[in-house]
Amino acid sequence: MVGGNQRIKLVVSPENRGTQEVSCDGQVSLPVSPGDEIHIYQSPNVLKLIHPQDYSYYHVLRTKLGWSSKLF
């Protein structure tokens, strides 16, 4: 775990061969090369989300992961 105020810096190793990509939350992948730096930090911008009253995060998770379906 890393605190929200921490900054993380990743450097792509020059020893890597072939093609490397970075993807955030399963979205668009971006190519990276040896020596490239990736900086991860909390945005100063705040995003407020709204959900319908009957919204259930766990229902969405069960549906996406198939936890509520029969195995056989």
CHARMM-style PDB file with segment names, atoms N, HN, CA, C and O in Angstrom:
ATOM      1  N   MET     1       0.833  -1.170   0.000  1.00  0.00      PROA
ATOM      2  CA  MET     1       0.000   0.000   0.000  1.00  0.00      PROA
ATOM      3  C   MET     1       0.879   1.234   0.000  1.00  0.00      PROA
ATOM      4  O   MET     1       1.960   1.271   0.587  1.00  0.00      PROA
ATOM      5  N   VAL     2       0.371   2.232  -0.678  1.00  0.00      PROA
ATOM      6  HN  VAL     2      -0.507   2.202  -1.155  1.00  0.00      PROA
ATOM      7  CA  VAL     2       1.066   3.510  -0.766  1.00  0.00      PROA
ATOM      8  C   VAL     2       0.060   4.589  -0.422  1.00  0.00      PROA
ATOM      9  O   VAL     2      -1.076   4.558  -0.895  1.00  0.00      PROA
ATOM     10  N   GLY     3       0.469   5.535   0.391  1.00  0.00      PROA
ATOM     11  HN  GLY     3       1.392   5.559   0.775  1.00  0.00      PROA
ATOM     12  CA  GLY     3      -0.421   6.628   0.757  1.00  0.00      PROA
ATOM     13  C   GLY     3      -0.766   7.499  -0.441  1.00  0.00      PROA
ATOM     14  O   GLY     3      -0.006   7.569  -1.407  1.00  0.00      PROA
ATOM     15  N   GLY     4      -1.910   8.159  -0.373  1.00  0.00      PROA
ATOM     16  HN  GLY     4      -2.527   8.102   0.412  1.00  0.00      PROA
ATOM     17  CA  GLY     4      -2.367   9.003  -1.473  1.00  0.00      PROA
ATOM     18  C   GLY     4      -1.466  10.181  -1.767  1.00  0.00      PROA
ATOM     19  O   GLY     4      -1.509  10.729  -2.868  1.00  0.00      PROA
ATOM     20  N   ASN     5      -0.651  10.584  -0.805  1.00  0.00      PROA
ATOM     21  HN  ASN     5      -0.617  10.139   0.090  1.00  0.00      PROA
ATOM     22  CA  ASN     5       0.235  11.720  -1.033  1.00  0.00      PROA
ATOM     23  C   ASN     5       1.619  11.286  -1.520  1.00  0.00      PROA
ATOM     24  O   ASN     5       2.489  12.129  -1.738  1.00  0.00      PROA
ATOM     25  N   GLN     6       1.826   9.988  -1.691  1.00  0.00      PROA
ATOM     26  HN  GLN     6       1.119   9.303  -1.514  1.00  0.00      PROA
ATOM     27  CA  GLN     6       3.109   9.472  -2.163  1.00  0.00      PROA
ATOM     28  C   GLN     6       3.202   9.574  -3.684  1.00  0.00      PROA
ATOM     29  O   GLN     6       2.196   9.499  -4.389  1.00  0.00      PROA
ATOM     30  N   ARG     7       4.410   9.743  -4.164  1.00  0.00      PROA
ATOM     31  HN  ARG     7       5.227   9.804  -3.591  1.00  0.00      PROA
ATOM     32  CA  ARG     7       4.673   9.739  -5.608  1.00  0.00      PROA
ATOM     33  C   ARG     7       5.506   8.506  -5.937  1.00  0.00      PROA
ATOM     34  O   ARG     7       6.401   8.125  -5.182  1.00  0.00      PROA
ATOM     35  N   ILE     8       5.200   7.893  -7.067  1.00  0.00      PROA
ATOM     36  HN  ILE     8       4.473   8.202  -7.680  1.00  0.00      PROA
ATOM     37  CA  ILE     8       5.916   6.692  -7.496  1.00  0.00      PROA
ATOM     38  C   ILE     8       6.545   6.980  -8.850  1.00  0.00      PROA
ATOM     39  O   ILE     8       5.902   7.534  -9.742  1.00  0.00      PROA
ATOM     40  N   LYS     9       7.806   6.600  -8.993  1.00  0.00      PROA
ATOM     41  HN  LYS     9       8.329   6.150  -8.269  1.00  0.00      PROA
ATOM     42  CA  LYS     9       8.488   6.754 -10.281  1.00  0.00      PROA
ATOM     43  C   LYS     9       8.977   5.380 -10.722  1.00  0.00      PROA
ATOM     44  O   LYS     9       9.703   4.702  -9.995  1.00  0.00      PROA
ATOM     45  N   LEU    10       8.570   4.982 -11.924  1.00  0.00      PROA
ATOM     46  HN  LEU    10       7.981   5.533 -12.514  1.00  0.00      PROA
ATOM     47  CA  LEU    10       9.019   3.729 -12.524  1.00  0.00      PROA
ATOM     48  C   LEU    10       9.914   4.070 -13.704  1.00  0.00      PROA
ATOM     49  O   LEU    10       9.598   4.961 -14.493  1.00  0.00      PROA
ATOM     50  N   VAL    11      11.026   3.367 -13.825  1.00  0.00      PROA
ATOM     51  HN  VAL    11      11.283   2.644 -13.184  1.00  0.00      PROA
ATOM     52  CA  VAL    11      11.930   3.569 -14.957  1.00  0.00      PROA
ATOM     53  C   VAL    11      12.034   2.248 -15.704  1.00  0.00      PROA
ATOM     54  O   VAL    11      12.333   1.211 -15.111  1.00  0.00      PROA
ATOM     55  N   VAL    12      11.787   2.293 -17.003  1.00  0.00      PROA
ATOM     56  HN  VAL    12      11.545   3.136 -17.484  1.00  0.00      PROA
ATOM     57  CA  VAL    12      11.877   1.083 -17.829  1.00  0.00      PROA
ATOM     58  C   VAL    12      13.354   0.723 -17.965  1.00  0.00      PROA
ATOM     59  O   VAL    12      14.163   1.536 -18.412  1.00  0.00      PROA
ATOM     60  N   SER    13      13.691  -0.494 -17.578  1.00  0.00      PROA
ATOM     61  HN  SER    13      13.033  -1.154 -17.214  1.00  0.00      PROA
ATOM     62  CA  SER    13      15.081  -0.945 -17.561  1.00  0.00      PROA
ATOM     63  C   SER    13      15.666  -1.015 -18.970  1.00  0.00      PROA
ATOM     64  O   SER    13      14.991  -1.439 -19.908  1.00  0.00      PROA
ATOM     65  N   PRO    14      16.932  -0.597 -19.115  1.00  0.00      PROA
ATOM     66  CA  PRO    14      17.588  -0.723 -20.422  1.00  0.00      PROA
ATOM     67  C   PRO    14      17.841  -2.181 -20.800  1.00  0.00      PROA
ATOM     68  O   PRO    14      18.160  -2.477 -21.952  1.00  0.00      PROA
ATOM     69  N   GLU    15      17.702  -3.088 -19.841  1.00  0.00      PROA
ATOM     70  HN  GLU    15      17.443  -2.848 -18.905  1.00  0.00      PROA
ATOM     71  CA  GLU    15      17.914  -4.511 -20.119  1.00  0.00      PROA
ATOM     72  C   GLU    15      16.698  -5.167 -20.764  1.00  0.00      PROA
ATOM     73  O   GLU    15      16.790  -6.304 -21.228  1.00  0.00      PROA
ATOM     74  N   ASN    16      15.570  -4.478 -20.803  1.00  0.00      PROA
ATOM     75  HN  ASN    16      15.496  -3.554 -20.426  1.00  0.00      PROA
ATOM     76  CA  ASN    16      14.362  -5.048 -21.415  1.00  0.00      PROA
ATOM     77  C   ASN    16      14.553  -5.203 -22.912  1.00  0.00      PROA
ATOM     78  O   ASN    16      15.104  -4.329 -23.582  1.00  0.00      PROA
ATOM     79  N   ARG    17      14.093  -6.314 -23.413  1.00  0.00      PROA
ATOM     80  HN  ARG    17      13.645  -7.024 -22.870  1.00  0.00      PROA
ATOM     81  CA  ARG    17      14.157  -6.594 -24.854  1.00  0.00      PROA
ATOM     82  C   ARG    17      12.736  -6.613 -25.398  1.00  0.00      PROA
ATOM     83  O   ARG    17      11.786  -6.839 -24.648  1.00  0.00      PROA
ATOM     84  N   GLY    18      12.590  -6.382 -26.663  1.00  0.00      PROA
ATOM     85  HN  GLY    18      13.362  -6.199 -27.272  1.00  0.00      PROA
ATOM     86  CA  GLY    18      11.271  -6.453 -27.273  1.00  0.00      PROA
ATOM     87  C   GLY    18      10.447  -5.217 -26.989  1.00  0.00      PROA
ATOM     88  O   GLY    18      10.978  -4.141 -26.712  1.00  0.00      PROA
ATOM     89  N   THR    19       9.146  -5.390 -27.065  1.00  0.00      PROA
ATOM     90  HN  THR    19       8.715  -6.264 -27.290  1.00  0.00      PROA
ATOM     91  CA  THR    19       8.219  -4.276 -26.913  1.00  0.00      PROA
ATOM     92  C   THR    19       7.588  -4.307 -25.529  1.00  0.00      PROA
ATOM     93  O   THR    19       7.135  -5.356 -25.071  1.00  0.00      PROA
ATOM     94  N   GLN    20       7.559  -3.158 -24.866  1.00  0.00      PROA
ATOM     95  HN  GLN    20       7.927  -2.306 -25.238  1.00  0.00      PROA
ATOM     96  CA  GLN    20       6.882  -3.027 -23.584  1.00  0.00      PROA
ATOM     97  C   GLN    20       5.753  -2.024 -23.736  1.00  0.00      PROA
ATOM     98  O   GLN    20       5.840  -1.078 -24.520  1.00  0.00      PROA
ATOM     99  N   GLU    21       4.700  -2.246 -22.977  1.00  0.00      PROA
ATOM    100  HN  GLU    21       4.629  -3.014 -22.340  1.00  0.00      PROA
ATOM    101  CA  GLU    21       3.559  -1.325 -22.982  1.00  0.00      PROA
ATOM    102  C   GLU    21       3.118  -1.087 -21.556  1.00  0.00      PROA
ATOM    103  O   GLU    21       3.315  -1.928 -20.680  1.00  0.00      PROA
ATOM    104  N   VAL    22       2.522   0.062 -21.336  1.00  0.00      PROA
ATOM    105  HN  VAL    22       2.363   0.745 -22.048  1.00  0.00      PROA
ATOM    106  CA  VAL    22       1.950   0.372 -20.035  1.00  0.00      PROA
ATOM    107  C   VAL    22       0.462   0.607 -20.242  1.00  0.00      PROA
ATOM    108  O   VAL    22       0.048   1.248 -21.209  1.00  0.00      PROA
ATOM    109  N   SER    23      -0.342   0.076 -19.315  1.00  0.00      PROA
ATOM    110  HN  SER    23      -0.006  -0.445 -18.530  1.00  0.00      PROA
ATOM    111  CA  SER    23      -1.789   0.201 -19.401  1.00  0.00      PROA
ATOM    112  C   SER    23      -2.318   0.582 -18.026  1.00  0.00      PROA
ATOM    113  O   SER    23      -1.889   0.022 -17.018  1.00  0.00      PROA
ATOM    114  N   CYS    24      -3.233   1.517 -17.980  1.00  0.00      PROA
ATOM    115  HN  CYS    24      -3.582   1.972 -18.799  1.00  0.00      PROA
ATOM    116  CA  CYS    24      -3.826   1.949 -16.710  1.00  0.00      PROA
ATOM    117  C   CYS    24      -5.270   1.494 -16.645  1.00  0.00      PROA
ATOM    118  O   CYS    24      -6.084   1.870 -17.488  1.00  0.00      PROA
ATOM    119  N   ASP    25      -5.587   0.695 -15.657  1.00  0.00      PROA
ATOM    120  HN  ASP    25      -4.925   0.389 -14.972  1.00  0.00      PROA
ATOM    121  CA  ASP    25      -6.943   0.221 -15.427  1.00  0.00      PROA
ATOM    122  C   ASP    25      -7.516  -0.499 -16.648  1.00  0.00      PROA
ATOM    123  O   ASP    25      -8.714  -0.416 -16.920  1.00  0.00      PROA
ATOM    124  N   GLY    26      -6.651  -1.206 -17.383  1.00  0.00      PROA
ATOM    125  HN  GLY    26      -5.678  -1.273 -17.163  1.00  0.00      PROA
ATOM    126  CA  GLY    26      -7.107  -1.983 -18.527  1.00  0.00      PROA
ATOM    127  C   GLY    26      -7.520  -1.152 -19.726  1.00  0.00      PROA
ATOM    128  O   GLY    26      -8.159  -1.664 -20.646  1.00  0.00      PROA
ATOM    129  N   GLN    27      -7.168   0.103 -19.727  1.00  0.00      PROA
ATOM    130  HN  GLN    27      -6.649   0.519 -18.980  1.00  0.00      PROA
ATOM    131  CA  GLN    27      -7.549   0.988 -20.825  1.00  0.00      PROA
ATOM    132  C   GLN    27      -6.477   0.960 -21.908  1.00  0.00      PROA
ATOM    133  O   GLN    27      -5.744  -0.022 -22.029  1.00  0.00      PROA
ATOM    134  N   VAL    28      -6.380   2.011 -22.681  1.00  0.00      PROA
ATOM    135  HN  VAL    28      -6.975   2.808 -22.582  1.00  0.00      PROA
ATOM    136  CA  VAL    28      -5.457   2.096 -23.811  1.00  0.00      PROA
ATOM    137  C   VAL    28      -4.026   1.807 -23.358  1.00  0.00      PROA
ATOM    138  O   VAL    28      -3.575   2.332 -22.340  1.00  0.00      PROA
ATOM    139  N   SER    29      -3.317   0.971 -24.114  1.00  0.00      PROA
ATOM    140  HN  SER    29      -3.684   0.544 -24.941  1.00  0.00      PROA
ATOM    141  CA  SER    29      -1.915   0.669 -23.828  1.00  0.00      PROA
ATOM    142  C   SER    29      -1.028   1.644 -24.579  1.00  0.00      PROA
ATOM    143  O   SER    29      -1.292   1.989 -25.731  1.00  0.00      PROA
ATOM    144  N   LEU    30       0.026   2.082 -23.910  1.00  0.00      PROA
ATOM    145  HN  LEU    30       0.240   1.802 -22.975  1.00  0.00      PROA
ATOM    146  CA  LEU    30       0.978   3.001 -24.523  1.00  0.00      PROA
ATOM    147  C   LEU    30       2.348   2.344 -24.559  1.00  0.00      PROA
ATOM    148  O   LEU    30       2.770   1.739 -23.574  1.00  0.00      PROA
ATOM    149  N   PRO    31       3.053   2.454 -25.693  1.00  0.00      PROA
ATOM    150  CA  PRO    31       4.384   1.854 -25.769  1.00  0.00      PROA
ATOM    151  C   PRO    31       5.378   2.633 -24.908  1.00  0.00      PROA
ATOM    152  O   PRO    31       5.299   3.857 -24.803  1.00  0.00      PROA
ATOM    153  N   VAL    32       6.307   1.912 -24.298  1.00  0.00      PROA
ATOM    154  HN  VAL    32       6.371   0.918 -24.384  1.00  0.00      PROA
ATOM    155  CA  VAL    32       7.390   2.534 -23.544  1.00  0.00      PROA
ATOM    156  C   VAL    32       8.704   1.929 -24.010  1.00  0.00      PROA
ATOM    157  O   VAL    32       8.752   0.796 -24.489  1.00  0.00      PROA
ATOM    158  N   SER    33       9.762   2.702 -23.863  1.00  0.00      PROA
ATOM    159  HN  SER    33       9.723   3.622 -23.474  1.00  0.00      PROA
ATOM    160  CA  SER    33      11.089   2.276 -24.292  1.00  0.00      PROA
ATOM    161  C   SER    33      12.037   2.278 -23.102  1.00  0.00      PROA
ATOM    162  O   SER    33      11.762   2.931 -22.095  1.00  0.00      PROA
ATOM    163  N   PRO    34      13.158   1.552 -23.204  1.00  0.00      PROA
ATOM    164  CA  PRO    34      14.140   1.575 -22.124  1.00  0.00      PROA
ATOM    165  C   PRO    34      14.539   3.015 -21.785  1.00  0.00      PROA
ATOM    166  O   PRO    34      14.800   3.826 -22.673  1.00  0.00      PROA
ATOM    167  N   GLY    35      14.582   3.313 -20.493  1.00  0.00      PROA
ATOM    168  HN  GLY    35      14.370   2.654 -19.771  1.00  0.00      PROA
ATOM    169  CA  GLY    35      14.922   4.655 -20.028  1.00  0.00      PROA
ATOM    170  C   GLY    35      13.714   5.548 -19.804  1.00  0.00      PROA
ATOM    171  O   GLY    35      13.828   6.577 -19.137  1.00  0.00      PROA
ATOM    172  N   ASP    36      12.553   5.176 -20.351  1.00  0.00      PROA
ATOM    173  HN  ASP    36      12.461   4.341 -20.892  1.00  0.00      PROA
ATOM    174  CA  ASP    36      11.342   5.982 -20.130  1.00  0.00      PROA
ATOM    175  C   ASP    36      10.974   5.965 -18.652  1.00  0.00      PROA
ATOM    176  O   ASP    36      11.171   4.967 -17.959  1.00  0.00      PROA
ATOM    177  N   GLU    37      10.436   7.087 -18.186  1.00  0.00      PROA
ATOM    178  HN  GLU    37      10.276   7.897 -18.750  1.00  0.00      PROA
ATOM    179  CA  GLU    37       9.988   7.197 -16.801  1.00  0.00      PROA
ATOM    180  C   GLU    37       8.472   7.301 -16.757  1.00  0.00      PROA
ATOM    181  O   GLU    37       7.860   7.980 -17.581  1.00  0.00      PROA
ATOM    182  N   ILE    38       7.877   6.625 -15.792  1.00  0.00      PROA
ATOM    183  HN  ILE    38       8.374   6.073 -15.122  1.00  0.00      PROA
ATOM    184  CA  ILE    38       6.434   6.681 -15.570  1.00  0.00      PROA
ATOM    185  C   ILE    38       6.233   7.223 -14.161  1.00  0.00      PROA
ATOM    186  O   ILE    38       6.711   6.635 -13.191  1.00  0.00      PROA
ATOM    187  N   HSD    39       5.527   8.340 -14.050  1.00  0.00      PROA
ATOM    188  HN  HSD    39       5.139   8.817 -14.838  1.00  0.00      PROA
ATOM    189  CA  HSD    39       5.288   8.975 -12.758  1.00  0.00      PROA
ATOM    190  C   HSD    39       3.829   8.770 -12.369  1.00  0.00      PROA
ATOM    191  O   HSD    39       2.925   9.048 -13.156  1.00  0.00      PROA
ATOM    192  N   ILE    40       3.607   8.286 -11.161  1.00  0.00      PROA
ATOM    193  HN  ILE    40       4.342   8.060 -10.522  1.00  0.00      PROA
ATOM    194  CA  ILE    40       2.260   8.026 -10.662  1.00  0.00      PROA
ATOM    195  C   ILE    40       2.052   8.874  -9.415  1.00  0.00      PROA
ATOM    196  O   ILE    40       2.832   8.811  -8.464  1.00  0.00      PROA
ATOM    197  N   TYR    41       0.988   9.666  -9.438  1.00  0.00      PROA
ATOM    198  HN  TYR    41       0.354   9.717 -10.210  1.00  0.00      PROA
ATOM    199  CA  TYR    41       0.703  10.515  -8.281  1.00  0.00      PROA
ATOM    200  C   TYR    41      -0.770  10.887  -8.268  1.00  0.00      PROA
ATOM    201  O   TYR    41      -1.466  10.774  -9.277  1.00  0.00      PROA
ATOM    202  N   GLN    42      -1.224  11.327  -7.120  1.00  0.00      PROA
ATOM    203  HN  GLN    42      -0.659  11.419  -6.300  1.00  0.00      PROA
ATOM    204  CA  GLN    42      -2.622  11.712  -6.950  1.00  0.00      PROA
ATOM    205  C   GLN    42      -2.865  13.051  -7.631  1.00  0.00      PROA
ATOM    206  O   GLN    42      -2.087  13.993  -7.472  1.00  0.00      PROA
ATOM    207  N   SER    43      -3.932  13.122  -8.376  1.00  0.00      PROA
ATOM    208  HN  SER    43      -4.563  12.357  -8.505  1.00  0.00      PROA
ATOM    209  CA  SER    43      -4.294  14.369  -9.046  1.00  0.00      PROA
ATOM    210  C   SER    43      -4.787  15.392  -8.025  1.00  0.00      PROA
ATOM    211  O   SER    43      -5.444  15.024  -7.052  1.00  0.00      PROA
ATOM    212  N   PRO    44      -4.477  16.668  -8.237  1.00  0.00      PROA
ATOM    213  CA  PRO    44      -5.016  17.699  -7.349  1.00  0.00      PROA
ATOM    214  C   PRO    44      -6.499  17.957  -7.622  1.00  0.00      PROA
ATOM    215  O   PRO    44      -7.174  18.594  -6.812  1.00  0.00      PROA
ATOM    216  N   ASN    45      -7.006  17.472  -8.744  1.00  0.00      PROA
ATOM    217  HN  ASN    45      -6.458  16.955  -9.401  1.00  0.00      PROA
ATOM    218  CA  ASN    45      -8.412  17.668  -9.102  1.00  0.00      PROA
ATOM    219  C   ASN    45      -9.291  16.653  -8.376  1.00  0.00      PROA
ATOM    220  O   ASN    45      -8.910  15.493  -8.220  1.00  0.00      PROA
ATOM    221  N   VAL    46     -10.449  17.087  -7.940  1.00  0.00      PROA
ATOM    222  HN  VAL    46     -10.758  18.029  -8.066  1.00  0.00      PROA
ATOM    223  CA  VAL    46     -11.393  16.223  -7.239  1.00  0.00      PROA
ATOM    224  C   VAL    46     -12.540  15.879  -8.177  1.00  0.00      PROA
ATOM    225  O   VAL    46     -13.063  16.749  -8.873  1.00  0.00      PROA
ATOM    226  N   LEU    47     -12.926  14.617  -8.193  1.00  0.00      PROA
ATOM    227  HN  LEU    47     -12.501  13.911  -7.628  1.00  0.00      PROA
ATOM    228  CA  LEU    47     -14.037  14.167  -9.019  1.00  0.00      PROA
ATOM    229  C   LEU    47     -15.100  13.583  -8.104  1.00  0.00      PROA
ATOM    230  O   LEU    47     -14.845  12.614  -7.389  1.00  0.00      PROA
ATOM    231  N   LYS    48     -16.276  14.162  -8.125  1.00  0.00      PROA
ATOM    232  HN  LYS    48     -16.483  14.949  -8.707  1.00  0.00      PROA
ATOM    233  CA  LYS    48     -17.380  13.641  -7.329  1.00  0.00      PROA
ATOM    234  C   LYS    48     -18.246  12.766  -8.226  1.00  0.00      PROA
ATOM    235  O   LYS    48     -18.671  13.185  -9.302  1.00  0.00      PROA
ATOM    236  N   LEU    49     -18.498  11.557  -7.771  1.00  0.00      PROA
ATOM    237  HN  LEU    49     -18.153  11.216  -6.896  1.00  0.00      PROA
ATOM    238  CA  LEU    49     -19.310  10.612  -8.529  1.00  0.00      PROA
ATOM    239  C   LEU    49     -20.683  10.484  -7.885  1.00  0.00      PROA
ATOM    240  O   LEU    49     -20.828  10.568  -6.665  1.00  0.00      PROA
ATOM    241  N   ILE    50     -21.675  10.283  -8.724  1.00  0.00      PROA
ATOM    242  HN  ILE    50     -21.558  10.215  -9.715  1.00  0.00      PROA
ATOM    243  CA  ILE    50     -23.015  10.025  -8.206  1.00  0.00      PROA
ATOM    244  C   ILE    50     -23.479   8.673  -8.738  1.00  0.00      PROA
ATOM    245  O   ILE    50     -23.120   8.276  -9.846  1.00  0.00      PROA
ATOM    246  N   HSD    51     -24.267   7.983  -7.952  1.00  0.00      PROA
ATOM    247  HN  HSD    51     -24.559   8.306  -7.052  1.00  0.00      PROA
ATOM    248  CA  HSD    51     -24.819   6.691  -8.334  1.00  0.00      PROA
ATOM    249  C   HSD    51     -26.302   6.693  -8.004  1.00  0.00      PROA
ATOM    250  O   HSD    51     -26.733   7.376  -7.075  1.00  0.00      PROA
ATOM    251  N   PRO    52     -27.085   5.930  -8.762  1.00  0.00      PROA
ATOM    252  CA  PRO    52     -28.495   5.766  -8.389  1.00  0.00      PROA
ATOM    253  C   PRO    52     -28.581   5.166  -6.981  1.00  0.00      PROA
ATOM    254  O   PRO    52     -27.659   4.475  -6.549  1.00  0.00      PROA
ATOM    255  N   GLN    53     -29.672   5.421  -6.270  1.00  0.00      PROA
ATOM    256  HN  GLN    53     -30.422   5.982  -6.622  1.00  0.00      PROA
ATOM    257  CA  GLN    53     -29.819   4.920  -4.900  1.00  0.00      PROA
ATOM    258  C   GLN    53     -29.728   3.404  -4.821  1.00  0.00      PROA
ATOM    259  O   GLN    53     -29.243   2.868  -3.824  1.00  0.00      PROA
ATOM    260  N   ASP    54     -30.188   2.701  -5.855  1.00  0.00      PROA
ATOM    261  HN  ASP    54     -30.583   3.136  -6.665  1.00  0.00      PROA
ATOM    262  CA  ASP    54     -30.160   1.237  -5.808  1.00  0.00      PROA
ATOM    263  C   ASP    54     -28.864   0.654  -6.378  1.00  0.00      PROA
ATOM    264  O   ASP    54     -28.779  -0.556  -6.585  1.00  0.00      PROA
ATOM    265  N   TYR    55     -27.857   1.489  -6.634  1.00  0.00      PROA
ATOM    266  HN  TYR    55     -27.926   2.472  -6.465  1.00  0.00      PROA
ATOM    267  CA  TYR    55     -26.579   1.030  -7.180  1.00  0.00      PROA
ATOM    268  C   TYR    55     -25.842   0.198  -6.137  1.00  0.00      PROA
ATOM    269  O   TYR    55     -25.765   0.574  -4.968  1.00  0.00      PROA
ATOM    270  N   SER    56     -25.302  -0.935  -6.573  1.00  0.00      PROA
ATOM    271  HN  SER    56     -25.364  -1.241  -7.523  1.00  0.00      PROA
ATOM    272  CA  SER    56     -24.524  -1.791  -5.681  1.00  0.00      PROA
ATOM    273  C   SER    56     -23.205  -2.151  -6.363  1.00  0.00      PROA
ATOM    274  O   SER    56     -23.186  -2.863  -7.367  1.00  0.00      PROA
ATOM    275  N   TYR    57     -22.127  -1.657  -5.813  1.00  0.00      PROA
ATOM    276  HN  TYR    57     -22.143  -1.079  -4.997  1.00  0.00      PROA
ATOM    277  CA  TYR    57     -20.803  -1.967  -6.337  1.00  0.00      PROA
ATOM    278  C   TYR    57     -20.584  -3.479  -6.361  1.00  0.00      PROA
ATOM    279  O   TYR    57     -20.037  -4.016  -7.324  1.00  0.00      PROA
ATOM    280  N   TYR    58     -21.012  -4.159  -5.301  1.00  0.00      PROA
ATOM    281  HN  TYR    58     -21.456  -3.722  -4.519  1.00  0.00      PROA
ATOM    282  CA  TYR    58     -20.791  -5.598  -5.209  1.00  0.00      PROA
ATOM    283  C   TYR    58     -21.626  -6.368  -6.229  1.00  0.00      PROA
ATOM    284  O   TYR    58     -21.185  -7.405  -6.722  1.00  0.00      PROA
ATOM    285  N   HSD    59     -22.813  -5.884  -6.550  1.00  0.00      PROA
ATOM    286  HN  HSD    59     -23.171  -5.041  -6.149  1.00  0.00      PROA
ATOM    287  CA  HSD    59     -23.621  -6.523  -7.596  1.00  0.00      PROA
ATOM    288  C   HSD    59     -22.904  -6.402  -8.945  1.00  0.00      PROA
ATOM    289  O   HSD    59     -22.831  -7.369  -9.704  1.00  0.00      PROA
ATOM    290  N   VAL    60     -22.384  -5.228  -9.230  1.00  0.00      PROA
ATOM    291  HN  VAL    60     -22.443  -4.444  -8.613  1.00  0.00      PROA
ATOM    292  CA  VAL    60     -21.644  -5.024 -10.482  1.00  0.00      PROA
ATOM    293  C   VAL    60     -20.433  -5.945 -10.521  1.00  0.00      PROA
ATOM    294  O   VAL    60     -20.167  -6.578 -11.542  1.00  0.00      PROA
ATOM    295  N   LEU    61     -19.701  -6.023  -9.418  1.00  0.00      PROA
ATOM    296  HN  LEU    61     -19.917  -5.509  -8.589  1.00  0.00      PROA
ATOM    297  CA  LEU    61     -18.521  -6.874  -9.344  1.00  0.00      PROA
ATOM    298  C   LEU    61     -18.881  -8.344  -9.539  1.00  0.00      PROA
ATOM    299  O   LEU    61     -18.213  -9.051 -10.294  1.00  0.00      PROA
ATOM    300  N   ARG    62     -19.941  -8.813  -8.858  1.00  0.00      PROA
ATOM    301  HN  ARG    62     -20.484  -8.240  -8.245  1.00  0.00      PROA
ATOM    302  CA  ARG    62     -20.379 -10.205  -9.016  1.00  0.00      PROA
ATOM    303  C   ARG    62     -20.749 -10.495 -10.464  1.00  0.00      PROA
ATOM    304  O   ARG    62     -20.406 -11.553 -10.991  1.00  0.00      PROA
ATOM    305  N   THR    63     -21.446  -9.566 -11.109  1.00  0.00      PROA
ATOM    306  HN  THR    63     -21.725  -8.707 -10.680  1.00  0.00      PROA
ATOM    307  CA  THR    63     -21.872  -9.760 -12.492  1.00  0.00      PROA
ATOM    308  C   THR    63     -20.670  -9.811 -13.429  1.00  0.00      PROA
ATOM    309  O   THR    63     -20.581 -10.700 -14.276  1.00  0.00      PROA
ATOM    310  N   LYS    64     -19.747  -8.867 -13.283  1.00  0.00      PROA
ATOM    311  HN  LYS    64     -19.819  -8.145 -12.595  1.00  0.00      PROA
ATOM    312  CA  LYS    64     -18.578  -8.818 -14.169  1.00  0.00      PROA
ATOM    313  C   LYS    64     -17.671 -10.027 -13.996  1.00  0.00      PROA
ATOM    314  O   LYS    64     -17.103 -10.525 -14.968  1.00  0.00      PROA
ATOM    315  N   LEU    65     -17.534 -10.497 -12.763  1.00  0.00      PROA
ATOM    316  HN  LEU    65     -17.995 -10.092 -11.974  1.00  0.00      PROA
ATOM    317  CA  LEU    65     -16.642 -11.622 -12.497  1.00  0.00      PROA
ATOM    318  C   LEU    65     -17.345 -12.969 -12.555  1.00  0.00      PROA
ATOM    319  O   LEU    65     -16.708 -14.011 -12.403  1.00  0.00      PROA
ATOM    320  N   GLY    66     -18.650 -12.953 -12.774  1.00  0.00      PROA
ATOM    321  HN  GLY    66     -19.168 -12.106 -12.897  1.00  0.00      PROA
ATOM    322  CA  GLY    66     -19.400 -14.196 -12.886  1.00  0.00      PROA
ATOM    323  C   GLY    66     -19.540 -14.942 -11.574  1.00  0.00      PROA
ATOM    324  O   GLY    66     -19.742 -16.157 -11.577  1.00  0.00      PROA
ATOM    325  N   TRP    67     -19.438 -14.245 -10.455  1.00  0.00      PROA
ATOM    326  HN  TRP    67     -19.275 -13.258 -10.452  1.00  0.00      PROA
ATOM    327  CA  TRP    67     -19.522 -14.896  -9.151  1.00  0.00      PROA
ATOM    328  C   TRP    67     -20.915 -15.425  -8.852  1.00  0.00      PROA
ATOM    329  O   TRP    67     -21.068 -16.344  -8.047  1.00  0.00      PROA
ATOM    330  N   SER    68     -21.922 -14.863  -9.483  1.00  0.00      PROA
ATOM    331  HN  SER    68     -21.798 -14.117 -10.137  1.00  0.00      PROA
ATOM    332  CA  SER    68     -23.287 -15.297  -9.174  1.00  0.00      PROA
ATOM    333  C   SER    68     -23.773 -16.390 -10.118  1.00  0.00      PROA
ATOM    334  O   SER    68     -24.907 -16.852  -9.995  1.00  0.00      PROA
ATOM    335  N   SER    69     -22.931 -16.806 -11.057  1.00  0.00      PROA
ATOM    336  HN  SER    69     -22.010 -16.430 -11.157  1.00  0.00      PROA
ATOM    337  CA  SER    69     -23.368 -17.824 -12.012  1.00  0.00      PROA
ATOM    338  C   SER    69     -23.003 -19.222 -11.514  1.00  0.00      PROA
ATOM    339  O   SER    69     -22.092 -19.390 -10.704  1.00  0.00      PROA
ATOM    340  N   LYS    70     -23.727 -20.213 -12.011  1.00  0.00      PROA
ATOM    341  HN  LYS    70     -24.467 -20.076 -12.670  1.00  0.00      PROA
ATOM    342  CA  LYS    70     -23.460 -21.601 -11.645  1.00  0.00      PROA
ATOM    343  C   LYS    70     -22.205 -22.073 -12.365  1.00  0.00      PROA
ATOM    344  O   LYS    70     -21.950 -21.690 -13.507  1.00  0.00      PROA
ATOM    345  N   LEU    71     -21.430 -22.901 -11.690  1.00  0.00      PROA
ATOM    346  HN  LEU    71     -21.637 -23.211 -10.762  1.00  0.00      PROA
ATOM    347  CA  LEU    71     -20.190 -23.398 -12.281  1.00  0.00      PROA
ATOM    348  C   LEU    71     -20.442 -24.522 -13.275  1.00  0.00      PROA
ATOM    349  O   LEU    71     -19.697 -24.675 -14.242  1.00  0.00      PROA
ATOM    350  N   PHE    72     -21.495 -25.317 -13.042  1.00  0.00      PROA
ATOM    351  HN  PHE    72     -22.100 -25.193 -12.256  1.00  0.00      PROA
ATOM    352  CA  PHE    72     -21.770 -26.453 -13.929  1.00  0.00      PROA
ATOM    353  C   PHE    72     -23.184 -26.411 -14.406  1.00  0.00      PROA
ATOM    354  OT1 PHE    72     -23.606 -27.285 -15.163  1.00  0.00      PROA
TER     355      PHE     72
END
